[in-house]
Amino acid sequence: MGATAIQMGTLVKLVRVLMLGPVCVILSILAPRLCEDSGEPTARVSAERPKSNRPPLHHLVPWFILGFLGMVAARPFGLIPHAVLAPRD
């Protein structure tokens, strides 16, 4: 199809990946509430729940997303060596 199709495909893929973080957080927040509303038993034991209704951060966001954001933040500050960034043959 040409260069335009490649550029549009790349843009759509990047937007899809960019939306992964917010969607994971929203679903993590809504999932316990949806299970409580439907009357279905949840996989968690009630004694393990924190005192507040908010789940801990490690239940909201997968670790690979935090790692990705950390690498994105480290790149502009030059914290990643150029030897790692160079393309390999």
Buried (B, 14 or more C-beta within 10 A) or exposed (E): EEEEEEEEEEEEEEEEEEEEBEEBBEEBBEBBEEBEEEEEEEEEEEEEEEEEEEBEEEBBBBEEBEEBEEEEEEEEEEEEEEEEEEEEE
